[in-house]
Amino acid sequence: MDYTILSVAGKPGLYKLVSRAKMNLIVEALDETHRRVPVFASDRVTSLSDIAMYTNDEDVPLMNILDSVLRKENGKVCSLNYRKCSKEELHAYFAEVLPDYDRDRVHDSDIKKLLQWYNILVSNGVTNFVEEEKEDTEDTASAE
């Protein structure tokens, strides 16, 4: 991935970072509209590469989990209808992707959000979730 994928609190979907201004970020929606909007310092913005999920040992980066879903689904959108499936089906599916996840701290809504984001990313051709040189890029971006 050669750009940053962001989640913006209060705004549905995912966004890619297009540019930085003095007082805001310009982001583009990862959907069919590709609408560009400003995001301000008062908005809660999170890079997907900064998110991790709880396991019984160490937290696992979200990008690694997305990569596991990608391999399970052979690069296609999620085969599970996460909106209508039972709680048991949802957790059984997620256990195949991340067997050691913490069943007490990872909620149904967390799994559904992950699968929703996965579908958005795959539908928009974003499938390179794990990069080797990611740390260098993040250090440069945070120094600005």
Secondary structure, DSSP 8 states (H G I E B T S, - for coil): --S-EEEETTS-S-EEEEEE-SSEEEEEESSSS--EEEEETTS-EEEGGG-EE-BSSS-EEHHHHHHHHHHHTTTSS-SS-TTTS-HHHHHHHHHHH-TTB-TTTS-HHHHHHHHHHHHHHHHTT------SSHHHHHHHHHH-
